[in-house]
Amino acid sequence: MRLCASIPLLLLALTAGAPPEVLDLTLQEAIALALRQNREIKALELTLESRRLAVVGARTEFEWTAHPSGNAETGKDRRTVTYGLDVARKTTWGTELTVGGQTLRDSESGSNTASRDTVVVELQQPLLRNAGPLVNREPVTRAESQVAAARRAVELRRTDTVVQVAETFEQLFQLQRQMDYDTQALERLDRFLRLSQAREKNGRVSRVDTLRTEQQRGAASLRLAQTREQWRSVMADLADLLALTPETPLSVQPAPRLTVKVTDEAAAVMEALSNRLDYAQVLHDAQDAKRGVRIARRDLLPDLRVVSRYQRAGDGDSGSQAARLDQNVWFVGLTVAGDLTLHKERIALEEAGVARQTAELNAESLRAALSRQVLQSLLFYNRAQKGIPAAESAYQAARSRVLLARRLFDRGRGTSTTLSDAEDELQSAEVQWLTAQSDASVASYRLLRVLGRLIEYPEDLKPAAQLPTSND
């Protein structure tokens, strides 16, 4: 969703000093402001940054490391100094390469100094259990999965925030107009009450009719106060979504009504399965669980390794003699380790299998839930769209009835009861019309959210990117 160009100006007005008396917003501006500074979105973005740092940390497992060593000992008649450096690196195939050097200087009182220099190159390669990227890269892969989950959480929070802003915005606008209608109704009833009181003195209206008008006028005043209270409460809710102070005065402008093009229910379900990030996440979880099963099976194999070592060394009475490294030794062998009973490994394999079944069941359950959500959202959307013309027609009819009843009453041809009933019907029709318009707008945003079309998501986060590319 595109940010409104005037948002920086709004932010400047809010941060440069005293805020404006009333912040007048369109729906597009409100959504853009919420996406930019909503507190929950910012918190999830910080979590995402933490997950990204965890990936960087996991990748250091395959970078060069350097480990210096040193030791110095001094006794009554002897002094020994040893120092060296080992440089190592591990690859995603499990290969471990170590290159190290060490120097020893040993001197005794009244004798020559003994020196020894050693250089060792050692290579280890797993053959079964720990061979290959599947096992060795798992910490990085798991960290990358957490990054993808955090990215989806941010996008879903952004989507939910858009829907919440739209709902709260429409509710606030509805209450704004309701206050206008209630104010107009109160003014009409004030005039009606004064006229009734005047006619009561002339005997043209009964005391009962005047009391009824007073009761209507009191109810209208109470209704206006309640509407104003709701308006102030909803304004605070909208300010909170926009990360503004609850006291910030807001005024909202009428929002354009969205229309959603949907061919049929089946196409809508397929669209939701192609776009919904929560569905993509359960598919991602299922892939992680399948990988966990493969790793658990690999752990049943022996930890067999090839070890190759080559060493050059030199001895002498001085450092220059030791530095010639005129001695060499090489070695190649196999090592095997592990528990032959494999109790823990077998249990881990069973647990991985249960986790895989659970993840697949979650994916299946969400597919069914998506179908239900699409159906319910379509029903609500269609009903809301159809409700607007009917509600508007009822409002226009009630308004015409009030005008006619007032003219007849003013001319003495109508009764106060007829006018009072018409006023009640008009107020009810006004509420229904406002509600119908608000429901239609909110239904569009909810349907777009269910279809996964409210915000354009990155392709690598969508369900299609989580489908397996090869058999397990």
Secondary structure, 3 states (H helix, E strand, C coil): CCCCCCHHHHHHHHHCCCCCCCEEECHHHHHHHHHHHCHHHHHHHHHHHHHHHHHHHHHHHHCCEEEEEEEEEECCCEEEEEEEEEEEEECCCCCEEEEEEEEEEEEECCCCCEEEEEEEEEEEEECCCCCCHHHHCHHHHHHHHHHHHHHHHHHHHHHHHHHHHHHHHHHHHHHHHHHHHHHHHHHHHHHHHHHHHHHHHCCCCCHHHHHHHHHHHHHHHHHHHHHHHHHHHHHHHHHHHCCCCCCCCEEECCCCCCCCCCCCHHHHHHHHHHHCHHHHHHHHHHHHHHHHHHHHHHCCCCEEEEEEEEEEEEEECCHHHHCCCCEEEEEEEEEEECCCCCHHHHHHHHHHHHHHHHHHHHHHHHHHHHHHHHHHHHHHHHHHHHHHHHHHHHHHHHHHHHHHHHHHHHCCCCCHHHHHHHHHHHHHHHHHHHHHHHHHHHHHHHHHHHHCCCCCCCHHHCHHHHCCCCCC
